[in-house]
Amino acid sequence: MGFTFCPCRKCWGSKLDPEAQRIHDAVKKQLTRDREIYRNKMKILLLGAGEAGKSTILKQIQMIHGRQYSDGERRQFVVLIRRNLLDAIQTLIHAMDQLNIQYQDDANASLAQKIRSLSPTDSVFDQDTANKTEQLWRDEGIQQAYDRRREFVLSDSAKFFLDQAAAIGTDDFLPDDHCIMRMRVATTGIVEYPAHYRGMDLLFVDVGGQRTERRKWIHAFDNVSSLFFVASLSDYDQMVVEAAGKNRMEESVNLFDTVLRTPYFRSSTIILFLNKMDLLEEKIPHSRLEEHFPEYKPNLPGSGESDYERARKFIKSLYTDVFAGARLAGRDEDSSLYSHFTCATDRSCVERVYYNIRDDILNRALGDYAVG
């Protein structure tokens, strides 16, 4: 039968023999040391489904904490941005075939075949290729395919990069912060970013959101003070890349439910980032939410509420209802959920939200490790 040592004097009587006193003092000293260590550290974990915008939010937080990119780092991003650009135009070319859309200019059909044959890993993306990409992007047929982008998977940043294709192809192109925010690189493994605020060491941890990456999440679950869950508001009419026929928003809500019921996070503060509100506002007039979520009731004329505002509230309720259900199923009663509507590519928006929550979660962490 094992022996469990308790440092409390009540369990030993008023006096301890010298050896027991030594053990008692050592344990008490270690407990105090551990409290002080964790009192000054806070781990913030970013979770969410793929393409939700977690990594973009982390890049914004890095810049808020003073992160600056050197010209050398920016030059390294050029290859990645050109790959994003090539992937965007190739996706649209493929969609033209799938949707049976014709090119406005017959010459662009043969040009598209040349662009289609390029490999994303090709190191050659010269000015000529950039000019051809820009020419294709201006074709009316490509624009029709872009207008129907909800019918296939296209990066949210496609238009941003395609609008400046010629500039991206120049030898002296150097991406600015806006380009870096829009740049898409799938997160693989675990990415950590340390920061410091009010005497506290902060550690932000980002993990890949794709299904194939989620098996690695368990390695980042220990000692999490706060959880940032990022969900895309614009995913209601899109399908999961790894699972044909699975709605991306349903996938995100189910993932949120699973995370909330994980024992590691039963007492963690949950910050819900309802991201891509700009894309939702752009999309909602053309793609009806009720076609994908029949329980959603469109805005009634004369109610004074726009379809966009009503859609935001409905999508938020999908997640808050899940949180309420998780509480009934065993989450700590004092656990909290804070939700914020965000646009991860908008620095001022992320700053405003981050400043609102940073002091709150910091004060909670200090309270949790208060030394009596």
N, C-alpha and C positions, 0 to 999 in steps of 0.2 A: 504494500500500500504506500503510495507516494506521500511525501510531506510537503505541505504548502506553507511557506513562511508568510506571516502577516506582520508588518512593521508597527502595528498599533499596540501601545503599551497595555491596553485593557486586556488583551489576549494573554499577556505574560505576567500580569500582576504589577505591583508597584516597583519591583526591583528586578533587574536582569543580571544574570551572571556576566562576567567580562566578555566571553565569546559571543553571547547573544546580543550584548550591548553593541559590540563591534559590528555585527551583521545588521542590527537595527539601524545604526548610524550610516552604514554604507548604503543600505537600500534607500533610506530617506534622502541621502545626498544625491543619489542617482535619480530619484524621482524629481527632485527639485531641479537638477541639471536638465532632465528631459523636458520639463515644463518650460524652462527658459529657452531651450533650443527651438521647440515647436512654437513657442509664443512669438518668436521673431521670424517665423517662416509661414508662408501661405502658398498652397498649391492650388492652382486653378486649372481645371480640365475642360477642354473644348471638345464637345461631341456633337454628332449630327450625321445625317445621311450625306452621301456624296453630292457634290455640287451645291451644297447649301450656302457656302460662303464662309466657312470656319477659318480657313487660312487667310482670307482677305481681311477678316476682322482682326486676326492676330497681327498681320502686317500693320494695320492701322494702329493697334495698341503699341506695337514696337515704336512706331514713329511718334506717338504721343509721349512715350518715355524717352524720346531723344534719339532714336535710331535714325542714322543718316547713311545713305548709300554713296559710296565713292564712285568716281568715274569708272574705275576698273570693274567694280561690281556691276554697274549699269551696262558696261560692254558685254559682260558675261550673259546678261539677260536678253541681249539682242537675238541670239540664236533661238531662245525659247519663245520670244515674241513672234519671230518669223515662222516658227512651227505652228503657233496658234493661228497665225494668219493663213498659212497653207492649209491647215486642217479645216478652217472655216470655209474657204472657197471650194475645197474638195468635197466637203459635206453638202454644200449647195449644189454642186455639179451632180453628185449622186442623187440628190433629191429631185433634180430635174428629170432624171430617168424614171424614178419611182412614181412621180406625180404626173408623168407624161406631159411635161411642159416644154414648149418649143423655144429655142433661142430667137430673139428678135432679129439678130444679125447672123446669117448663115456662117459667116467667117468665124464667129465666136464658138460654133460647135466644134470645129477642128482645133481651135485654140484651147477649148476645154479639155480635149483629149490629151493635149500636151501637158496641161497642168495636172490632170488626173494621174499621169504616169510618174510624177515626181514622188520620191519617197520622203516622208517627214524627217528622216534622219540625214537627208542630203545636206552637205555643208554648203552647197552652192545655192544661194537665194540672192541673185544679183538684181540690178536695177531693171533689166529686161523682164525677168520673171515678175517683179513687182508691178511693172507697167501692164503686163498682160493680165495680172490678177485684178488690177484696177479697171481695166477695160471690160473684163467679164462681169465685175461687180456692177457696172453701169448698165449691163444688158437688161432689158425689160423682163425677159424670161427669168433671169436670176432673181430679180426683184420680186416677181410673183412667187417664186419658191420661198424667198425669205418671208414674205407675208403669210405663208402657210407653215411657218417653222414649228408651230405647235404639233404638227403631224409627224415630226421627226426630231431627233436630238441634235440641237445646235447650241454651241457655247453662247452664254449670255453676252460675252464680249466680242462676238463675231463682227457686229456692225461697227463697233468702236475701232477695231483694227482695220477692217476693210475700207472704212472711210479715209484712212491715211496710209493705204497700201504703198503708194509711190514713195512717200517719205520714209517708210520703214525699210524700203529697199536700198536707200542711199548708203554710201560707204561711211558717212559721218553720222549716221543715225545713232542717237543716244537717248534711251527712254527716260522720260520724266517720271515723277511719282505716280501720275495718273495711269501711265502705261504699266507700271509695276503693280499697281493695285488691280488692274484688269487682267494681267497675265495669269493664265491658268496652267498650273502644274499640279497634277494629282499628288496628294500627300500619301507617302508610303512609310510605314513604320511609325515611329514616335518622334515628334519634333518638339524641342524644349526651348523656351526663351526666358532667361532670368531678368528681373527688373528689381528696382528698389524704390520704396515709397514710405515715408513717415517712419523710418527705422525698421521697416519690415522687408524681408527678402521675399519677393514674389516669384513664383515659378509657373509660367504658362505652358501648358502641355497640349499640343495638337496631335490628333491621331487621324489616320485615313478613314473616310466615311464610307468607302465602297465596301460591299459585302465581303470581299476577299480580305479586307484589312481588319475587319471587326474582331477576328479571333485574337488579334494582338492587343486589344483594348485592356484586357485583364491585367497586363503588366503595368498599366498606368493608374490603376484604381486605388492604390494605397494612399492614405493620408491626404485625401482631397478635401480642401476647405470649402470650395465653391465649384459648382458645375455650370459652365456656360453651354446650353444646348441651342444650337443654331438650326432653324427651320426655314425653308424657302416658301414664301407666300405665293410664288408664281408656279409652283409645281403641280397645281391641282389638275391640269390637263395633260400632264406628261407621264411617260412610262419609265420604269426602272430599266437602265441599260442592261443589267445582269439578269433581269427576270422579265421576259416579254409578257405583257398583259397585266403587270402589277403597277398600279397607280403610285406615283412617286410621293404624293402627299400622304396617302394611306400608309405607305412604307415608313415615312418619317414619324407619323403619329404612333404607329405600332412600336417603332424603335424607342420613342420617348417613354412609352408605357413600360417597356422592358427595362430601360435604364432606371426608371423611378422605383421599380420593384427589386432592383439589385441591392442586397444588404449593405454594400459599401456606401451607398448614397442615401440611406434612409433618413439621416439627420442633416445632410448637406443642404446648403442654400442653393436653390436652383434659379439661374437667370436664363430666361427664355428669350432668345433673339428671334423675333419674327422678321426675317430678312427679305430683301428684294421687294420692298414696298413700292419702289418706283416701277418695277416690271409688272407688278400686279395692277397698278393704276393704268398702265399702258395696255395691258392685255384684257382686262375685265369687260370693256365694251364690245370686244370682238369674239371672245371665247366665254360662253356662259358657264358659270360655276355650277348651276343646277343640273347641267347635262352630265356632270361627273359626280356630283354629290346631291342626289335628289332631295335630301332633307333640307337643303338650303332653300329659303324662300326669298326670291328677288325683291328688290325694293318696290314699294307701292307708290304710285304717283301721289304727290302732295304730302308725303311723309317728312319731307325736309332732309332726308338722308340719301346720299348718293349711293349708287351700286358699289362703288369702291369702298366707302365707309362701312357699308353693311357686310360686304365680303370680308373685310378685315376682321370685323367682330365675330363673324361666323367661324373663320379659320382659327382665330384665337381660342374660341370656345372648344374646338376639337381637342386642343392641348390642355386647357384648364379643366375640362371634364375628366380627362385621363388622370390629371394630378389629383382631383378630388377622389376618384376611384382608388388610386394608389394609397391615399391616406386611409380610406376605409379598410384597405387590405393589409395595413401594418406599418405605413410610414409614420415616423415620429410626429406627434401632434404639433410640436413647435417648429417643424420644418416649414420653410417658406418658398413660395414661387413668385418671382417678379418677372413680368413680361414687358418687352419693349419692341416697338416697331422700328426697324432699321433699314438703312441702305448702306451696305458694307463698303461700297466704293466712294461714298460721300464722307470725307474726313470730318466735317463739322457735325454731321449726324452721329457718327460713332463717338466723337469726342464728348458730345452732350450726354449720350447714354452712359458712356464709360465713367465720366465724372460723377454722374448721379449714383452709380452703383458702387464705385470703388471704396469710398469712405464707409459705406454701409457694411459691405462684406468684411472690410478690415476691422471695423469695430466689433463685429460679431466674432471674428477669429480671436481677437484679443480677449473678449469676454469668455470664450470657450476655454482659453488657457490661463485664465486668471489664477494667480497663486494665492491660496487662502492663508 
